[in-house]
């Protein structure tokens, strides 16, 4: 019999956390699900733990990559293997509360075309609460989280991926972009928001773990490259549907990334695009200052704070 929910868990070198993550899924009050764990060629003992649970619980379906292929491919393989009416996602270092699926399935029973997600509790390496929520961490307390949030998400991603669930058929051809190393989840939730409404549950139904392994500060170039790619995609794919003020902001993001990569020549080309798109936008003057100031100058720091306030 086909399960109601397919839970897709991405796994990579989280042997310290994955057992707790697996148990949090298997111990759900709602039990009609399959758990597809896609391990991206872990070098610790994650695969051993996964195999142990697959042997003792028939609902656990493991997939093991022979080489590291990235988070996007990991989730995509899980989507392709899924059989449930609905599909939910979780990272192998995150944790669900016991009634997570039950609460969300009740909402989907009223409207199955919603993308349902929830607040998250931030925990540390040992599983202790930091007394901060996911939306607080992403400065999204006052952001619009329900209904049509396509335009809101263009301003920045604040969706807690490990809390998401939606109808599997509604994903259609939407996938995590394997050409994006860090921002593939951002593109994924924006593409969904273009087609479907989101439903936000204020109660934290999942826990997001902060630990040394989930930092990306060591690859600034990778993040900047993804910033250029994803914002260029938004403009190309949805340009005519994006308000001019928002489009100017997307152009600024691209230009800012180019300046950080040391390519001010290309960044300068976006001055005209910003001005011609929305002349009243503050982003053209902000870009001009970025182009004419040094990285650690006082005015650059003030500008950065202004940018964060605007967003």
Backbone as a ProteinNet text record, in pm:
[ID]
protein_1_A
[PRIMARY]
XXXXXXXXXXXXXXXXXXXXXXXXXXXXXXXXXXXXXXXXXXXXXXXXXXXXXXXXXXXXXXXXXXXXXXXXXXXXXXXXXXXXXXXXXXXXXXXXXXXXXXXXXXXXXXXXXXXXXXXXXXXXXXXXXXXXXXXXXXXXXXXXXXXXXXXXXXXXXXXXXXXXXXXXXXXXXXXXXXXXXXXXXXXXXXXXXXXXXXXXXXXXXXXXXXXXXXXXXXXXXXXXXXXXXXXXXXXXXXXXXXXXXXXXXXXXXXXXXXXXXXXXXXXXXXXXXXXXXXXXXXXXXXXXXXXXXXXXXXXXXXXXXXXXXXX
[TERTIARY]
84.5	0	88.2	49.5	126.8	115.2	226.8	221.3	162.2	105.3	50.6	161.7	271.7	380.8	513.2	588.9	728	815.5	893.9	987.3	1124.1	1179.3	1311.2	1413.2	1508.7	1615.4	1747.6	1813.5	1946.5	2050	2151.7	2252.6	2392.7	2476.6	2618.8	2700	2774	2867.9	2804.1	2684.6	2617.4	2596.2	2696.6	2682	2651	2693.3	2667.4	2520.9	2449.8	2313.4	2207.7	2247.6	2148.7	2057.5	2108.5	2024.1	1907.4	1935	1827.9	1729.1	1781.1	1696.1	1604	1660.8	1581.8	1473.2	1510.5	1414	1299.9	1331.7	1227.9	1124	1164.6	1069.7	993.2	1064.6	999.9	902.5	922	837.2	722.3	692.1	581.5	448.1	356.7	221.8	146.9	178.2	124.6	221.8	174.7	266.2	260.4	173.9	160.2	260.5	385.3	490.5	601.1	682.2	808.8	919.3	1034.3	1148.2	1259.3	1280.3	1385.6	1507.8	1613.9	1737.3	1839.3	1877.4	1975.5	2108	2203.4	2334.4	2430	2491.9	2574.9	2721.6	2744.3	2879.2	2951.6	2886.9	2947.2	3076.3	3170	3297.5	3305.3	3201.1	3196.1	3111.4	3052.9	2974.9	2824.4	2787.9	2646.4	2578.9	2646.5	2586.2	2560.6	2647.8	2629	2502.8	2481.4	2362.3	2236.6	2243.4	2128.4	2092	2192.2	2167.6	2105.1	2147.5	2092.5	1942.2	1900.9	1758.4	1679.4	1742.2	1674.5	1647.1	1734.7	1717.2	1605.6	1586.2	1487.1	1353.1	1346.1	1221	1202.6	1100.4	1078.7	1041.2	1001.5	965	1087.6	1204.7	1328.2	1385.3	1397.3	1449.3	1578.3	1692.4	1819.7	1862	1925.7	1990.1	2130.4	2230.5	2368.8	2437.7	2488.1	2566.2	2706.9	2758.9	2895	3000.4	2955.9	3043.4	2963	3030.9	2961.6	2906.4	2775.3	2708.5	2638.2	2641	2582.2	2440.7	2400.8	2269.7	2154.4	2165.1	2056.9	2029.4	2134.1	2116.8	2061.7	2104.8	2058.8	1908	1855.9	1711.3	1637.3	1694.5	1628.7	1614.1	1716.7	1707.6	1598.7	1584.1	1478.2	1340.8	1326.7	1199.5	1164.8	1263.2	1239.3	1199.2	1251.5	1222.7	1093.3	1037.7	921.9	795.3	706.8	581.9	459	478.1	366.8	285.7	165.3	80.7	141.5	204.9	271.8	419.8	498.5	642.2	691.6	771.6	828.5	979.2	1048.3	1194.4	1252.7	1369.8	1442.7	1591.3	1675.2	1820.1	1858.7	1966	2002.5	2061.7	2073.1	2115.9	2001.4	1882.1	1765.6	1674	1573.6	1486.8	1342.3	1248.2	1105.9	1046.6	944.5	866.2	765	710.6	635.4	510.1	443.2	316.3	333.4	452.4	480.5	395.2	404.1	329.1	178.7	136	-6.9	-68.4	-0.7	-49.8	-59.7	40.4	42	-54.9	-70.5	-164.8	-308.1	-339.3	-472.4	-498.9	-397.3	-411.6	-424.9	-344.4	-349.3	-479.8	-545.6	-675.1	-780.4	-760.3	-853.9	-819.3	-690.3	-645.5	-512.7	-519.9	-401.1	-301	-337.9	-247.3	-159.1	-165	-80.5	61.5	157.6	291.5	295	294.7	284.5	424.4	452.4	580	556.5	657.1	636.8	757.9	734.3	842.9	939.4	1063.2	1161.7	1228.2	1269.2	1345.1	1492.7	1576.4	1720.1	1781.5	1856.6	1924.1	2073.7	2152.2	2297.4	2340.9	2470.4	2525.5	2470	2447.1	2398.7	2247	2179.4	2033.9	1965.3	2042.1	1984.9	1931	1817.9	1757.8	1844	1856	1928.2	1832.3	1704.9	1597.9	1578.4	1607.5	1585.1	1506.5	1421.2	1345.4	1410.1	1368.2	1423.7	1395.3	1271.9	1238.2	1308.4	1338	1417.6	1558.5	1615.5	1751.2	1762.8	1655.1	1655.2	1585.5	1568.7	1508.4	1375.9	1293.8	1169.3	1045.1	1058.2	943.8	827.2	855.8	750	727.2	788.6	768.8	638.1	581.1	460.9	498.1	429.7	466.5	354.9	233.9	118.2	68.2	1.8	-62.1	35.6	14	99.8	222.6	333.7	454.8	568.2	533.9	636.3	721.3	655.8	728.2	805.9	749.1	816.5	944.6	939.8	1057.5	1167.3	1129.9	1232.6	1322.3	1271.6	1351.3	1455.2	1435.3	1528.5	1458.3	1530.8	1471.6	1463.6	1348.7	1332.3	1253.1	1239.2	1163.2	1250.8	1199.8	1270.6	1244.8	1343.8	1327.2	1287.8	1340.7	1312.1	1172.6	1097	959.2	858.1	903.9	814.7	747.3	622.7	551.1	454.8	439.2	346.8	306.9	207.3	162.3	270.2	299.8	410.7	385.8	262.1	231.9	248.6	232.7	244.5	387.9	482.1	622	645.8	576.4	588.1	732.6	776.9	914.2	1007.5	954.8	1039.4	1138.5	1262.9	1365.7	1466.4	1547.6	1659.3	1764.5	1810.5	1902.2	2042.1	2087.1	2216.3	2334.1	2305.9	2411.4	2434.6	2352.7	2366.5	2412.7	2526.1	2581.1	2514.4	2482.9	2431.2	2287.7	2246.8	2116.9	2013.1	2035.6	1938.2	1804.5	1806.2	1681	1604	1675.8	1611.9	1536.2	1600.2	1535.4	1414.4	1427.1	1319.5	1194.8	1210.4	1093.2	1031.5	1112.7	1058.4	977.8	1029.4	955.9	822	820.8	695.1	600.3	655.9	573.7	509.3	568.9	509.8	378.5	370	254.1	155.4	205	119.3	130	25.4	25.8	94.9	155.3	221.1	130.8	146.3	72.7	173.9	180.7	279.6	216.5	278.8	235.9	330.4	275.1	358.1	428.1	369.3	430.3	551.3	666.7	782.9	757.1	754.3	732	860.7	968.9	1098.7	1207.9	1324.2	1436.7	1554.3	1611.4	1724.3	1852	1945.9	2066.7	2179.9	2236	2352.8	2478.6	2570.6	2697.6	2802.7	2925.2	3035.7	3024.3	2957.8	2951.2	2857.9	2769.7	2677.8	2714.6	2839.8	2883.8	2939.3	2917.7	2967.8	3060.2	3101.5	3183.8	3317.9	3358.1	3487.6	3483.8	3365.1	3353.4	3273.9	3329.6	3263.1	3242.3	3339.9	3329.2	3211.7	3193.4	3082.8	2948.1	2935.8	2811	2785.1	2887.9	2870.4	2833.6	2894.2	2862.3	2717.7	2673.2	2532.8	2438.4	2480.6	2398.3	2373.5	2477.3	2463.7	2371.1	2392.4	2313.2	2165.2	2134.8	1994.9	1916.9	1977.8	1907.4	1892.7	1989.1	1977.2	1862.8	1851.4	1741.2	1605.9	1592.1	1465.2	1424.6	1520.5	1491.2	1453.9	1528.2	1502.3	1369.6	1340.6	1222.4	1094	1104.4	983.6	987.7	1083.1	1107.3	984.4	898.3	781.5	677.5	688	591.7	645.5	770.2	831.7	815.8	767.4	757.9	893.8	893	1018.6	1112.4	1054.9	1137.8	1210.9	1139.9	1200.9	1306.6	1276.6	1372.6	1502	1488.8	1607.9	1691.8	1625.4	1697	1773	1710.7	1777	1900.4	1887.5	2003.1	2115.3	2076.8	2177.9	2251.2	2176.8	2240.1	2345.7	2309.9	2403.5	2527.7	2505.4	2617.2	2705.4	2641.9	2718.1	2806.3	2751.3	2828.3	2948.8	2929	3040.7	3150.6	3110.1	3212.2	3290.8	3222.1	3289.2	3383.8	3352.4	3438.9	3551.7	3552.8	3659.3	3635.4	3511.8	3482.1	3392.1	3451.3	3374.3	3330.6	3399.2	3362.3	3221.5	3194.4	3060.3	2959.8	3001.4	2911.8	2862.3	2950.6	2913.4	2801.7	2796.7	2692.9	2553.4	2546.5	2416.2	2364.6	2448	2400	2287.7	2311.2	2209.7	2084.8	2103.4	1987.6	1901.5	1966.3	1891.7	1816	1885.5	1824.3	1710.5	1732.8	1630	1511.7	1535.3	1426.5	1339.6	1405.1	1331.1	1420	1402.1	1492.4	1487.3	1375.1	1361.7	1423.7	1471.7	1530.9	1659.4	1680.1	1804.7	1923.4	1895.7	2001.3	2105.7	2068.6	2170.3	2273.6	2227.3	2323	2405.5	2342.9	2415.9	2525	2491.4	2590.3	2703.8	2670.3	2772.5	2871.2	2820	2907.2	2995.6	2936.1	3013.3	3127.5	3099.7	3201.6	3312.8	3281	3376.4	3439.9	3412.2	3468.4	3543.8	3628.8	3705.1	3620.2	3661	3585	3552	3648.3	3627	3610.2	3575.7	3557.8	3432.9	3431.1	3317.8	3188.7	3196.6	3076.1	3022.1	3113.4	3068.9	2993.1	3041.9	2974.6	2836.1	2826.8	2697.3	2602.6	2654.6	2574.9	2520.8	2606	2563.3	2448.5	2457.7	2350.1	2221	2233.4	2117.5	2053.7	2135.4	2085.3	2006	2057.4	1989.6	1856.7	1852.6	1730.3	1624.1	1667.6	1574.1	1515.4	1596.3	1551.4	1476.2
-119.8	0	125	223.3	345.7	426.9	472.1	551.5	689.7	749.6	883.9	986.2	968.1	1065.5	996.7	1058.3	1018.2	1122.4	1078	1167.3	1149.4	1257.2	1251.8	1315.7	1234.7	1283.2	1285.8	1401	1411.4	1381.9	1305.1	1264.6	1285.4	1350.1	1359.8	1390.6	1291.1	1306.3	1365.4	1317.6	1360.4	1242.8	1158.3	1038.8	1072.6	1190.3	1231.1	1266.2	1302.3	1351.9	1266.6	1185.6	1122.7	1024.1	957.3	861.6	933.4	1047.1	1124.5	1173.7	1211.7	1257.9	1146.3	1028.5	913.3	878.5	872.1	838.8	940.2	1067.6	1170.3	1153.1	1090.9	1061.3	933.3	830.1	700.8	706.9	799.1	809.2	908.5	945.2	1037.8	976	1061.5	1013.8	970.5	1031.3	989.4	889.6	767.9	659.9	612.1	668.4	621	692.8	651.6	716.3	618.1	657.8	591.6	693.3	645.7	732.9	697.9	784.5	765.1	844.3	774.1	840.1	831	946.1	950.2	997.3	905.7	940.3	976.4	1092.5	1146.8	1109.1	977.6	922.3	972.3	952.2	993.7	917.1	984.8	921.7	883.9	917	872.7	745.5	712.6	588.7	611.5	716.9	744.3	628.6	572	464.1	341	315.1	202.1	221.4	341.9	372.7	359.8	410.5	402.5	257.2	175.6	34.5	-36.9	-0.6	-61.6	-37.2	85.3	117.4	59.4	47.2	-13.2	-161.1	-225	-367.1	-392.4	-299.9	-323	-254.9	-169.7	-101.4	-95.3	-162	-173.9	-42	58	186.9	268.7	229.5	301.3	248.4	336.3	301.1	378.3	314	385.1	392.7	503.1	520.5	571.9	505	543	588.8	710.7	760.1	700.9	668.3	615.2	724.9	847.3	963.8	1081	1181.3	1297.8	1380.5	1403.4	1469.4	1599.2	1633.5	1759.6	1745.9	1845.5	1843.2	1839.7	1917.9	1924.8	1788	1718.9	1585.5	1488	1503.6	1415.7	1426.6	1548.5	1567.7	1525.9	1553.7	1516.8	1365.8	1291.6	1145.6	1095.4	1163.4	1126.3	1153.4	1266.9	1300.1	1195.5	1158.6	1060.1	924.5	888.9	758.2	756	872.6	881	825.5	771.1	711	769	848.2	897.1	1004.9	1028.4	1134.2	1271.3	1279.5	1403.1	1374.9	1480.9	1464.5	1569	1524.2	1611.5	1597.9	1700.4	1702	1720.8	1661.9	1681.7	1657.5	1739.1	1718	1626.1	1552.2	1449.1	1503.9	1636.3	1694.8	1770.2	1767.8	1832.8	1730.3	1778.8	1691.8	1738	1642.2	1673	1651.8	1729.9	1700.6	1592.1	1522.9	1399.4	1418.2	1531.3	1549.4	1635	1643.8	1728.1	1687.1	1562.8	1517.9	1520.2	1478.1	1475.8	1614.8	1713.2	1851	1901	1870.7	1921.1	1846.8	1717.1	1639.6	1687.4	1728	1782	1909	1990.4	2113.5	2079.7	1986.5	1947.1	1877.7	1818.7	1755.2	1859.3	1983	2091.8	2157.5	2159	2215.9	2150.1	2051.9	1972	2043	2160.9	2232.3	2334.1	2336.2	2426.8	2371.2	2460.6	2422.8	2457.5	2355.7	2377.1	2372.6	2472.7	2475.9	2533.6	2526.7	2571.3	2648.6	2711.5	2772.1	2662.2	2698.9	2602.8	2650	2556.6	2586.8	2564.8	2659.5	2645.9	2570.1	2465	2386.3	2382.3	2350.4	2342.3	2199	2178.3	2046.1	1937.8	1971.7	1874	1863.6	1939.4	1933.7	2030.2	2118	2215.9	2335.7	2387.8	2503.9	2628	2708.6	2835.5	2949.5	2913.7	3011	3110.4	3065.4	3145.5	3062.8	3128.3	3057.5	3076.8	2994.3	2999.8	3134.7	3183.7	3311.4	3428.2	3414.6	3517.9	3519.9	3403.1	3392.4	3452.4	3441.8	3493.8	3628.8	3696.7	3830.6	3835.2	3732.2	3720.5	3722	3770.2	3770.8	3848.6	3961.8	4047	4028.4	3927.3	3901	3826.6	3842.3	3768	3623.1	3532.1	3390	3301.2	3356.7	3280.7	3331.5	3242.1	3282	3294.8	3393.8	3415.4	3494.9	3426.4	3491.2	3491.8	3478.2	3479.1	3606.2	3720.7	3848.1	3864	3815.5	3825.4	3742.6	3625.2	3538.5	3593	3670.5	3730.8	3823.8	3876.4	3965.4	3886.8	3755.3	3671.2	3548.5	3439.5	3313.1	3305.2	3261.7	3241.5	3114.5	3026.9	2903.6	2796.3	2733.4	2625.4	2495.6	2453.4	2338.2	2210.3	2186.2	2062.7	2060.9	2169.1	2172	2160.4	2157	2164.1	2031.5	2040.5	1926.8	1979	1905.8	1945	1822.8	1840.4	1731.2	1696.7	1568.3	1526.9	1564	1546	1578.1	1726.1	1809.8	1954	1997.8	1914.4	1947.5	1944.7	1852.1	1844.6	1831.8	1925	1923.7	2012.2	2073	2157.4	2068.8	2105.6	2029	2125.6	2070.8	2146.1	2159.3	2280.2	2306.1	2254.9	2155.1	2091.9	2177.9	2289.4	2384.3	2487.1	2481.2	2571.4	2490.9	2526.7	2451.5	2488	2617.1	2664.6	2716.8	2773.5	2840.4	2761.5	2631.5	2549.1	2542.1	2545.2	2542.1	2672.9	2783.9	2913.7	2914.3	2871.2	2863.9	2769.8	2661.1	2561.6	2622.5	2693.2	2747.4	2863.9	2940.3	3048.7	2991.6	2888.6	2825.4	2769.8	2712.5	2662.9	2778.1	2887.6	3002.7	3068.4	3053.9	3108.2	3036.1	2907.8	2826.9	2803.6	2802.3	2761.7	2856.9	2855.7	2935	2857.7	2931	2872.2	2886.7	2792	2796.5	2780.6	2881.5	2883.3	2846.8	2753.6	2713.5	2778.3	2859	2935.3	2847.4	2732.2	2641.3	2571.7	2571.4	2500.1	2349.3	2295.8	2152.6	2079.9	2155.1	2096.3	2178.8	2117	2182.5	2190.6	2310.2	2335.1	2339.8	2252.3	2239.7	2327	2406.5	2488.1	2415.1	2393.9	2329.8	2367.5	2337.3	2377.7	2327.4	2214.1	2153.6	2222.5	2311.4	2374.1	2519.2	2554.2	2688	2685.1	2793.6	2801.5	2921.8	2981	3100.8	3074.7	2949.3	2916.6	2920.6	2930	2931.8	3054.1	3170.5	3295.4	3303.3	3259.2	3264.6	3181.3	3063.8	2977.8	3043.1	3108.9	3177.7	3292.8	3370.2	3484	3437.6	3330.3	3274.6	3229.1	3162.1	3120	3239.6	3346.8	3468.6	3524	3526.8	3575.9	3484	3355	3259.4	3262.7	3259.5	3247	3374.5	3491.5	3616.3	3641.8	3599.5	3608.6	3519.8	3403.4	3312.4	3375.1	3437.1	3499.3	3604.6	3684.9	3790.4	3730.7	3631.2	3569.2	3494.6	3422.8	3337.5	3415.6	3513.3	3581	3732.7	3781	3923.8	4009.5	3969.4	4050.7	4051.8	3957.4	3947.2	4008	4052.5	4107.4	4259	4318.8	4465.1	4529.3	4646.8	4712.1	4735.7	4773.3	4798.7	4672.4	4559.3	4431.8	4390	4412.9	4375	4454.7	4582.3	4664.4	4607.6	4554.1	4494.1	4369	4289.2	4169.7	4207.4	4312.2	4359.9	4404.1	4470.3	4515	4395.9	4292.7	4173.5	4116.1	4107.9	4053.6	4141.5	4271.7	4366.2	4361.5	4355.1	4348.4	4223.5	4110.2	3985.9	3998.8	4063.4	4082.8	4170.2	4273.8	4358.4	4278.6	4191.8	4108.6	4008.1	3970.5	3877.9	3952.6	4085.8	4164.8	4206.2	4189	4224.5	4348.6	4465	4589.2	4631.8	4585	4621.6	4572.1	4446	4392.8	4457	4479.1	4539.9	4675.7	4753.7	4887.8	4881.7	4772.3	4759.1	4752	4714.8	4703.1	4836.2	4939.2	5072.3	5116.5	5101.4	5141	5055.4	4925.7	4837.2	4875	4908.6	4947.5	5078.1	5177.5	5308	5298.7	5224.9	5213.2	5129.3	5040.1	4957.5	5034.5	5105.4	5181.6	5295.4	5412	5524.7	5573.4	5549.7	5594.7	5498	5384.4	5284.5	5337.1	5308.9	5350.9	5263.2	5155.5	5058.4	5108.5	5197.7	5246.5	5332	5414.8	5497	5411	5306.6	5215	5142.5	5101	5033.6	5128.1	5251.9	5351.4	5368.9	5372.2	5386	5261.7	5143.8	5019.7	5021.2	5069.9	5072.6	5172.7	5275.3	5384.7	5384.1	5283.3	5277.6	5146.9	5147.1	5027.3	4931.3	4806.1	4698.9	4727.6	4770.8	4788	4933.8	5020.9	5161.5	5183	5294.8	5326.3	5340.9	5411	5433.3	5303.1	5209.5	5078.8	5002.2	5012.5	4945.1	5004.1	5136.4	5203.8	5161	5152.8	5112.1	4970.5	4882.6	4743.9	4737	4816.2	4818.7	4871.3	4973.1	5028.5	4924.7	4849.5	4744.4	4640	4599.3	4499.6	4554.6	4681.6	4743.5	4746.4	4780.7	4787.1	4650	4547	4410.8	4347.8
0	0	0	-78.5	-87.7	41.6	95.3	218.8	191.9	295.9	282	264.3	339.4	336.5	304.1	217	195	263	357.5	426.6	362	309.4	245.5	338.2	381	468.5	392.8	393.2	333.3	440.6	404.6	502.6	447.4	530.4	494.7	620.4	666.2	778.3	904.5	936.6	1058.8	1153.4	1165	1248.2	1393.5	1437.3	1575.1	1597.2	1488.9	1502	1433.3	1334.6	1247.7	1320.9	1423.4	1495.4	1563.4	1624.1	1686.9	1581.3	1464.9	1356.5	1307.3	1286.5	1240.7	1342.8	1469.7	1574.4	1580.7	1557.5	1564.8	1453.7	1342.5	1234.5	1266	1305	1331	1448.5	1541.3	1660	1644.1	1520.6	1496.6	1538.8	1586.3	1620.6	1495	1380.9	1252.1	1192.4	1163.4	1129.5	984.2	903.1	765.8	674.9	683.9	604.9	569.9	473.5	443.3	468.5	511.1	536.5	438.7	342.5	242.6	287.3	320.3	364.4	251.8	198.7	89.8	147.3	153.4	207.9	94.6	108	1	18.6	28.7	39.8	165	280	407.1	433.1	498.5	531.5	679.5	757.3	897.3	902.2	1014.8	1023.5	1006.3	934.1	907	834.3	734.5	656.7	742.9	836.9	928.6	1012.3	1058.8	1138.6	1052.7	929.8	839.5	811.5	782.7	753.6	874.1	992.9	1114.2	1123.2	1098.2	1107.3	990.7	874.5	760	784.9	859.2	890	990.9	1082.8	1189.1	1161.3	1058.4	1028.2	876.9	828.1	684	618.4	698.2	640.4	600.6	649.3	617.6	486.5	388.8	256.5	231.1	240.7	221.1	74.8	41.3	-89.2	-60.6	-115.4	-88	-216.4	-215.4	-328.8	-325	-440.4	-449.1	-449	-471.5	-464.3	-413.2	-359.1	-306	-422.1	-420.1	-531.6	-491.9	-363.5	-320.4	-266.2	-189.1	-123.3	-223.4	-329.9	-427.7	-489.8	-532.4	-592.1	-488.5	-364.2	-256.8	-240	-229.7	-215.6	-342.6	-459.1	-584.8	-598	-558.4	-563.5	-468.8	-354	-261.2	-319.1	-387.7	-452.4	-557.6	-639.9	-746.1	-690.1	-573.8	-514.3	-433.2	-405.6	-316.4	-380.9	-295.6	-342.1	-273.1	-169.6	-90.2	-159.8	-106.2	-158.2	-127.2	-10.1	30.7	52.8	46.7	66.2	165.3	260.5	363.1	360	408.4	402.9	542.6	563.5	688.4	663.8	724.5	720.2	835.1	818.3	915.7	1044.8	1055.7	1182.8	1251	1189.8	1248.5	1314.6	1386.4	1466.2	1453.4	1448.2	1449.4	1588.5	1622.4	1742.7	1706.4	1805.9	1782.5	1696.9	1709.8	1637.6	1511.6	1462	1345.9	1226.6	1184.8	1068	1092.6	1209.1	1239.6	1227.6	1282.6	1277.7	1133.8	1054.6	917.8	826.2	847.2	766.6	789.9	911.6	940.7	860.4	842.9	763.6	615.5	567.8	427.6	392.8	489.8	466.1	427.8	471.5	439.2	305.9	273.2	145.7	109.5	22	-8.9	-99	-149.2	-238.6	-167.5	-35.8	40.9	54.9	69.5	114.2	263.2	347.5	491.2	553.9	637.1	708.2	846.3	930.7	1068.2	1120.3	1232.9	1307.8	1351	1376.7	1422.7	1550.9	1631.4	1752.4	1724.2	1760.3	1738	1854.5	1821.9	1925	1896.3	2000.1	1982.7	1956.6	1957.3	1927.2	2018.1	2144	2242	2245.3	2160.6	2156.6	2251.3	2314	2406.5	2330.8	2375.6	2311.2	2331.8	2227.1	2236.9	2272.4	2287.1	2316.8	2201.7	2083.7	1964.1	1864.3	1786.6	1684.5	1547.5	1453.8	1318.2	1253	1265.9	1202	1270.4	1399.1	1466.5	1409.3	1390.4	1339.3	1199.2	1121.4	985.1	973.2	1087.7	1090.3	1014.3	1036.8	960.7	1049.8	1171.6	1263.5	1203.6	1142.5	1089.3	939.3	881.5	738.8	715.5	598.6	561.6	537.7	605.6	598.6	545.1	533.4	487.5	354	281.7	157.4	42.3	-41.9	-157.5	-113.8	-98.9	-46	-147.4	-274.8	-379.6	-373.4	-370.7	-368.6	-238.6	-130	-0.9	0.1	-60.7	-63.8	-154.2	-254.5	-339.4	-259.2	-149.2	-64.3	15.3	28	102.8	156	166.2	210.5	362.9	413	556.6	585.3	485.1	502	565.2	670.5	739.6	663	584.8	497.2	567.8	687.1	759.5	821.4	801.1	850	736.7	611.3	495.3	463.1	416.3	360.9	255.2	146.2	40.3	-40.6	-126.5	-211.3	-312.9	-323.7	-410.2	-556.3	-604	-743.1	-772.9	-670.7	-693	-718.7	-678.5	-707.8	-858.2	-924.3	-1069.8	-1114.6	-1197.2	-1248.2	-1165.8	-1061	-975.9	-901.1	-902.5	-834	-769	-681.1	-625.4	-736.3	-761.1	-872.3	-838.4	-911.9	-884.3	-927.9	-994.3	-1030.1	-920.4	-815.2	-701.6	-580.6	-525.7	-413.3	-282	-263.2	-135.1	-140.2	-252.5	-259	-338	-354	-426.6	-354	-219.2	-143.8	-161.1	-174.5	-195.5	-328	-432.6	-563.8	-558.6	-487	-475.5	-411.7	-298.7	-229.1	-306.4	-379.9	-461.8	-578.7	-643.7	-753.7	-705	-585.8	-528.8	-497.2	-444.3	-406.4	-527.8	-644.4	-765.7	-798.6	-761.3	-798.7	-684.3	-560	-448.6	-330.1	-248.6	-126.6	-14.1	76.6	192.6	316.2	407	534.2	647.5	733.8	840.7	974.5	1045.4	1179.7	1279.9	1369.5	1461.9	1565.5	1597.3	1694.3	1630.5	1696.2	1640.3	1633.5	1513.1	1494.3	1456.2	1443.2	1410.5	1477	1488.7	1554.6	1458.2	1449.8	1361.4	1443.9	1409.1	1489.8	1436.7	1525.1	1492.7	1540.5	1448.3	1485.2	1382.5	1412.5	1326	1184.6	1165.6	1033.8	937.1	986.3	891.8	861.1	881.7	841.3	699.7	626.2	488.6	471.4	583.4	575.1	508.5	503.6	443.8	291.2	233.3	87.2	42.9	68.1	31.1	-119.8	-195.9	-341.7	-391	-330.1	-369.9	-344.5	-228.8	-195.5	-291.3	-323.1	-412.8	-553.6	-598.1	-729.5	-734.7	-628.2	-620.6	-618	-550	-542.7	-682	-762.8	-900.4	-980.1	-968.6	-1046.1	-1010.2	-879.7	-839.5	-866.9	-843.4	-869.7	-1019.5	-1097.4	-1243	-1291.1	-1230.3	-1265.5	-1234.4	-1116.6	-1079.8	-1182.7	-1225.1	-1322.5	-1457.3	-1499.9	-1630.3	-1631.5	-1524	-1519	-1489.3	-1398.5	-1350.7	-1372.1	-1449.8	-1462.1	-1484.9	-1579.3	-1611.8	-1501	-1408.3	-1298.1	-1167.9	-1169.8	-1048.4	-1048.2	-940.3	-931.9	-955.7	-1016	-1055.7	-937.3	-823.5	-705.9	-661.7	-665.5	-627.3	-729.3	-856.2	-960	-945.2	-909	-887.2	-773.6	-671.3	-560.6	-605.9	-693.4	-745.1	-827.2	-907.6	-984.5	-889.7	-780.4	-684.4	-622.6	-587.1	-528.7	-623.3	-750.7	-849.8	-858.4	-866.2	-876.6	-752.8	-635.6	-510.5	-507.5	-553	-555.6	-648.3	-762.6	-855.3	-793.5	-718.6	-655.1	-552.3	-477.9	-378	-442.6	-564.8	-638.8	-710.4	-697	-756.1	-899.9	-948.3	-1086.7	-1090.8	-1065.4	-1062.8	-1202.3	-1304.4	-1442.3	-1474.7	-1440.9	-1465.4	-1369.9	-1244.5	-1146.5	-1192.9	-1258	-1306	-1408.8	-1483.6	-1586.6	-1525.3	-1399	-1333.2	-1280.6	-1278.5	-1241.2	-1334.5	-1463.9	-1562.2	-1547.5	-1524.1	-1511.4	-1391.5	-1280.6	-1161	-1185.2	-1240.6	-1263	-1365	-1473.2	-1577.1	-1531.3	-1435.2	-1383.8	-1286	-1192.5	-1091.9	-1044.2	-1104.9	-1079.9	-935.6	-865.5	-727.7	-627.8	-678.6	-589.9	-525.9	-395.9	-331.1	-370.8	-442.4	-467.9	-567.2	-660.4	-754	-681.9	-585.7	-511.2	-415.9	-360.8	-273.6	-352	-474.8	-558.3	-594.2	-622.2	-656.9	-542.4	-419.6	-302.7	-287.3	-309.6	-300.5	-400.9	-519.9	-624.8	-595.5	-514.6	-492.9	-354.2	-275.3	-140.2	-119.5	-18.5	14	97.2	96.4	159.8	305.7	383.8	527.8	569.4	476.2	509	593.5	665.9	752.9	673.3	561.6	482.1	424.1	391.9	341.4	450.6	575	685.1	710.3	701.8	717.9	606.5	485.8	370.8	390	441.4	461.3	562	668.4	767.4	704.7	619.8	551	460.4	391.2	302.7	378.9	495	577	629.8	662.6	711.5	600.7	479.7	366.8	337.1	355.6	325.2	438.1
[MASK]
+++++++++++++++++++++++++++++++++++++++++++++++++++++++++++++++++++++++++++++++++++++++++++++++++++++++++++++++++++++++++++++++++++++++++++++++++++++++++++++++++++++++++++++++++++++++++++++++++++++++++++++++++++++++++++++++++++++++++++++++++++++++++++++++++++++++++++++++++++++++++++++++++++++++++++++++++++++++

